[in-house]
Amino acid sequence: MLQRSGGTSRTLVERVPGTVPFLTTFTTPGTEAFNSSQFEQGFAAGPKLRLMYRDPAGYGVEVAYFNVFTRTATTTIGPDTPADWLVMRAPGLFWQTQDFPYQGMTWSNATNLYSAELNGRWDLSSRVTVLAGIRWLQLNDKLVGTLSPPDLTAPSWKQACKFCNIFQIFPGGTAGDYPDFWTTSTTNNLYGLQLGVDATLLAIDRFSLQGQIKAGLFDNVASQLTGISLQKVVYPASATTNRLAFAGEAGVQLKYRIGDEVALKVGYEALWLAGVALAPAQIDKTYTSATVSALGVDAGANVLFQGVTFGLEYAF
């Protein structure tokens, strides 16, 4: 069970006084109401499997896989009383307010993680083993912005009364099935080499304390796909890049051996990724005019996954 922390800092919602005319909310400075760094996804569970072979000469090989199921954090800002404009801005001509005073601005962020590795092992002593191998990691991140609750009527006032303030908004015709105003997904595929050490730190009767540390350099094939609603029509944009990334993993486990073959394990684990693309960072890499263009991929984020592990080991 791991929890994500760290990421990017990007203002997602600002408050502008409701007395400001709608059209001038594009340029009127606001006060920050919500930042992407405030998302709290909590813990997410997932399976971790490892198969290891060790020959009598002290050489061995292992294959391991784990994933963390999708974890989502959602925050709604507003509606305010008395009403303020809730504003989201992006490079170019894009800015978004609520369509009606009864609405808030909702942002959600979802993350999942996959890992597979193949390592060779060499026992330096009865307690210390070094390892080296290849590893693949995939980190997916998604950011969605929407208005809630949905429009009850069409926001036709945005064309008919561009200088109305939020207290002068009037209902329009029948509302449609309007899309989210902002959606960005990022995918990071990390391919690389790693080195590590496994060690038995302490052994007392049936109990033992084990530690492991691994680190490696990776080629990160990072991509972003963004869809932006302009007048309720979604325009897509995408980009891909390659950059150097780093992954470091460390953990400790307390093992209790039930018999000669079976042991129970509980521990703490942390995985640090540096040089990855997260969805909020792509806002400033997306430019809107009459259409939407992706200016590249921001893959400069760092993220930490940490939490507890529970396991069963069978040796034969």
DAZIFEN-V233832 format. One record per backbone hydrogen bond with DSSP energy under -0.5 kcal/mol. CO is the residue of the C=O (numbers start at 0). NH is the residue of the N-H. If there is no record, write none. Layout:
co = <CO,CO>
nh = <NH,NH>
This chain:
co = <0,1,2,4,7,9,12,12,13,13,14,15,16,17,20,20,21,22,23,23,30,33,33,34,35,41,43,44,46,48,50,52,54,57,58,59,60,61,62,63,64,65,66,67,70,72,74,76,82,84,84,86,87,90,90,93,95,99,102,103,103,104,105,106,107,108,109,110,111,112,113,114,115,116,117,118,119,120,121,121,126,127,127,128,129,130,131,132,133,134,135,136,137,138,139,140,141,142,143,144,144,145,147,151,153,153,154,155,155,156,160,161,163,164,165,172,175,180,181,182,183,184,185,186,187,187,188,188,189,190,191,192,193,194,195,196,197,198,198,201,203,205,206,207,207,208,208,209,210,211,212,213,214,215,216,217,217,218,218,219,219,220,221,222,223,224,225,226,227,227,228,229,232,234,236,238,240,242,244,245,246,247,248,249,250,251,252,252,253,254,255,255,260,261,261,262,263,264,265,266,267,268,269,270,271,272,273,275,275,277,277,278,279,280,281,282,284,284,286,287,290,292,292,296,300,300,302,303,304,305,306,308,310,312>
nh = <307,43,305,303,9,35,32,33,15,86,30,84,19,165,23,24,24,25,26,27,14,11,12,37,38,3,1,68,66,64,62,60,57,122,54,120,52,118,50,116,48,114,68,112,110,108,106,104,17,15,86,13,95,93,287,89,87,102,78,105,147,76,145,74,143,72,141,70,139,67,137,65,135,63,133,61,131,59,123,129,199,123,124,197,121,195,119,193,117,191,115,189,113,187,111,185,109,183,107,180,181,105,103,174,155,171,157,158,159,160,163,22,21,167,168,153,177,228,144,226,142,224,140,222,138,189,190,220,136,218,134,216,132,214,130,212,128,200,210,208,206,256,203,209,254,200,201,252,198,250,196,248,194,246,192,219,244,190,220,221,242,188,240,186,238,184,236,182,229,234,230,232,229,227,225,223,221,219,217,273,215,271,213,269,211,267,209,254,265,207,257,263,314,257,258,312,255,310,253,308,251,306,249,304,247,302,245,277,300,280,281,281,282,283,284,285,294,295,292,92,288,286,294,298,274,275,272,4,270,2,268,266,264,262>
